[in-house]
Amino acid sequence: MNILYKILFLSLLTFSATSCITSYYMGNSGMEPIVFTKPVYRDSTRVSDYIGGKFTTSPDNSYNHSNETNSFGQIYWFRTHTHEYYNFSYGAFGYTGNYKVTAVEELAGNKSYFGGGVSGDFCANIPLDMIDIRIAGLKGTLYYEDGDYRKFRLLANNHYLTLASTELLGYNISETFGLDIKLNKKNSIGWYISNGMSGQFISGERFFTSSNVINYQTNKFTLYLQASSTWLRSFSNLFGIDYEFSFGLNYRL
């Protein structure tokens, strides 16, 4: 019986290790494609339009593939409605990037991609003297992506891999929470987190996602740093984690 347990354990370990090196998702994971500026509540309803962009990159272990990197640039427009006790935002974005493949030697090289989509969120707000607390938040994103990186996943999924995502459409749904601290009448700092799931409609492939954002706001500009992670939903792929880091800027029109 002990031998049987050992064989079962080794089989699960082997499957887990194999799965960790065969999972490829879309270049953009869909989490926080737009980091919405949420003006700290003052004394009246405010509707603001913004343009912005960010640059995202991952270290050299994308989805645990050694020496693989992923990076993309993104631009967007969005509108934010700020009320005393709630806030909602919506906008559209476009992006282009490059994924460097090394794990599949026959298809190794730089794979470009491009895409775009729409995103929106809603949250309740608790306004205090020096801080706004953003609670009960929900954010959703729908996006399209194509390019050489998708062609690679299509071919690899048929011949080399078993878990590569091959669809054109993706989505993300996340719950959110945030704090914005007023420094003075014009400036504030904030912290924002979201946890949710990215997925595809036909295959049903899904990934857990998590993101942390810190920001500094003025009347016109918002600067932010973002750290995000993605991991597969099944137990055997628990360690198939991808980390991303972003730097972004929003400008109020």
C-alpha positions in Angstrom: 0.0 0.0 0.0 2.9 2.4 0.8 4.3 1.7 -2.7 0.9 2.6 -4.2 0.8 5.9 -2.3 4.3 6.7 -3.5 3.4 6.0 -7.1 0.2 8.2 -6.8 2.2 11.0 -5.2 4.9 10.9 -7.9 2.3 10.9 -10.6 0.5 13.9 -9.2 3.9 15.7 -8.7 4.9 14.9 -12.3 1.5 16.1 -13.7 1.8 19.3 -11.6 5.3 20.0 -12.9 4.3 19.3 -16.5 1.3 21.5 -16.2 3.3 24.4 -14.8 5.4 24.5 -18.0 2.7 24.1 -20.5 0.2 26.9 -19.7 0.1 30.0 -21.9 -2.6 32.7 -21.6 -3.2 35.8 -23.6 -0.5 38.4 -23.5 -2.8 40.8 -21.5 -4.3 39.0 -18.6 -7.2 41.4 -18.5 -6.8 42.4 -14.9 -6.8 46.2 -14.3 -6.4 47.2 -18.0 -7.6 50.6 -16.9 -6.6 51.9 -13.4 -9.4 54.4 -12.9 -8.7 57.6 -11.1 -11.3 58.1 -8.4 -11.2 61.8 -7.2 -11.4 62.2 -3.5 -14.9 63.5 -2.6 -14.9 67.2 -1.8 -18.4 68.8 -1.6 -20.2 68.1 -4.9 -20.8 65.5 -7.6 -18.0 65.5 -10.2 -17.8 64.0 -13.7 -14.3 63.8 -15.1 -12.8 62.5 -18.3 -9.3 61.1 -18.4 -6.7 59.8 -20.9 -3.9 57.7 -19.7 -1.5 54.8 -20.4 0.8 52.3 -18.8 3.7 50.0 -19.5 3.6 46.5 -18.1 6.4 43.9 -18.0 7.0 40.5 -16.4 10.3 39.1 -15.1 12.0 36.3 -16.9 9.8 33.5 -15.7 6.4 34.2 -17.3 4.1 31.3 -16.3 7.2 29.6 -14.8 8.9 29.4 -18.2 12.6 30.1 -17.8 14.0 33.1 -19.8 10.5 34.1 -21.1 9.4 37.6 -20.8 6.2 39.5 -21.6 5.7 43.2 -22.0 3.1 45.6 -23.5 2.1 49.2 -23.7 -1.4 50.4 -23.3 -3.4 53.6 -23.8 -7.0 54.4 -22.7 -9.8 56.9 -22.2 -12.3 56.8 -19.3 -14.9 58.8 -17.5 -15.4 58.8 -13.7 -18.6 59.8 -11.8 -17.8 60.8 -8.2 -20.7 61.0 -5.8 -20.5 61.3 -2.0 -21.5 57.7 -1.3 -20.6 55.9 -4.5 -18.4 56.1 -7.6 -18.6 54.5 -11.0 -16.2 54.6 -14.0 -16.1 53.2 -17.6 -13.8 53.4 -20.5 -12.0 51.8 -23.5 -8.4 50.8 -24.1 -6.0 49.5 -26.7 -2.6 47.8 -26.4 0.3 46.1 -28.2 3.1 44.0 -26.9 5.5 41.2 -27.3 6.0 37.8 -25.7 9.4 36.0 -25.9 9.0 32.2 -26.2 11.8 29.8 -25.2 10.1 26.8 -23.6 9.0 25.4 -27.0 12.2 25.3 -28.9 10.6 24.6 -32.3 8.6 27.8 -32.0 10.9 29.9 -30.0 11.2 33.7 -30.6 9.5 37.0 -30.1 5.7 36.9 -30.6 3.9 40.2 -31.0 0.2 40.8 -30.2 -2.4 43.5 -30.1 -5.8 44.1 -28.7 -8.4 46.3 -27.1 -11.6 46.3 -25.1 -13.9 48.0 -22.6 -13.9 48.1 -18.8 -16.1 49.5 -16.0 -16.4 49.5 -12.2 -18.6 50.5 -9.4 -17.9 51.0 -5.7 -19.6 52.3 -2.6 -17.8 55.2 -0.8 -17.5 56.1 2.9 -16.3 59.8 3.0 -14.5 60.8 6.2 -12.6 64.0 7.0 -9.2 62.9 5.7 -9.9 59.6 3.9 -12.4 58.1 1.4 -12.9 54.3 1.9 -14.0 52.5 -1.3 -15.9 49.3 -0.4 -18.1 46.8 -2.1 -16.5 47.3 -5.5 -17.0 45.3 -8.6 -15.0 45.6 -11.9 -15.5 44.0 -15.2 -13.5 43.9 -18.5 -14.2 42.4 -21.9 -11.3 42.4 -24.4 -10.1 41.1 -27.8 -6.5 40.0 -28.6 -4.8 38.7 -31.7 -1.4 38.5 -33.3 1.7 36.2 -33.7 1.4 35.2 -30.0 -2.0 33.8 -30.5 -0.9 32.0 -33.7 1.9 30.5 -31.6 -0.6 29.3 -29.0 -2.9 27.8 -31.7 0.0 25.8 -33.2 1.6 24.8 -29.9 -1.8 23.7 -28.4 -2.2 21.2 -31.3 1.3 19.8 -31.4 3.3 20.6 -28.2 1.1 21.8 -25.3 -2.3 21.0 -23.7 -3.2 24.1 -21.8 -2.5 27.0 -24.2 -5.4 29.5 -24.5 -6.5 29.9 -28.2 -9.5 32.2 -28.2 -9.7 35.8 -29.4 -12.0 37.1 -26.5 -11.2 37.2 -22.8 -12.9 38.7 -19.7 -12.1 39.6 -16.1 -14.4 40.0 -13.2 -12.9 41.3 -9.9 -14.0 42.5 -6.5 -12.2 45.7 -5.4 -11.4 47.7 -2.3 -9.5 51.0 -1.9 -8.4 53.9 0.3 -7.7 57.5 -0.7 -6.1 59.8 1.8 -6.3 63.6 1.4 -3.0 65.3 1.9 -4.4 68.8 1.2 -6.9 70.4 -1.1 -5.1 69.4 -4.3 -3.2 66.2 -3.5 -3.9 62.7 -2.2 -2.4 59.3 -2.1 -4.2 56.0 -2.5 -4.1 52.2 -2.3 -6.3 49.9 -4.4 -6.6 46.1 -4.5 -8.6 43.8 -6.8 -9.0 40.0 -6.7 -10.9 38.0 -9.3 -10.8 35.8 -12.3 -9.8 36.1 -16.0 -11.3 33.6 -18.5 -12.4 32.7 -21.9 -15.9 31.9 -23.1 -15.7 28.8 -25.2 -13.0 26.8 -23.7 -13.9 27.7 -20.1 -10.3 28.2 -19.2 -10.0 30.4 -16.1 -7.3 32.0 -14.1 -7.3 33.6 -10.6 -6.0 37.2 -10.7 -4.8 39.7 -8.0 -3.6 43.3 -8.3 -2.3 46.0 -5.9 -2.0 49.6 -7.0 -0.5 52.6 -5.1 -1.1 56.1 -6.6 -0.4 59.8 -6.1 -3.0 62.3 -7.3 -3.0 66.0 -8.1 -5.8 68.0 -9.7 -4.6 67.0 -13.2 -2.3 64.0 -12.9 -2.4 60.5 -11.3 0.8 58.5 -11.1 0.6 54.9 -10.1 2.6 51.7 -9.6 0.9 48.3 -10.0 1.9 44.7 -9.1 -0.3 41.9 -10.4 -0.2 38.1 -10.3 -2.0 35.3 -12.2 -2.3 31.6 -11.4 -4.3 28.7 -12.7 -7.5 27.6 -11.0 -6.9 23.8 -10.8 -4.9 22.3 -7.9 -2.3 20.7 -10.2 -1.5 24.1 -11.6 -1.4 26.0 -8.3 2.2 27.0 -8.9 1.8 28.2 -12.5 2.1 31.8 -11.4 2.9 34.9 -13.5 3.9 38.2 -12.0 3.5 41.6 -13.7 4.6 45.1 -12.8 3.2 48.3 -14.3 3.9 52.0 -14.3 1.1 54.4 -15.4 0.0 58.0 -15.8 -3.6 59.4 -16.0 -4.4 63.0 -17.1 -7.7 64.7 -16.4 -9.0 66.6 -19.4 
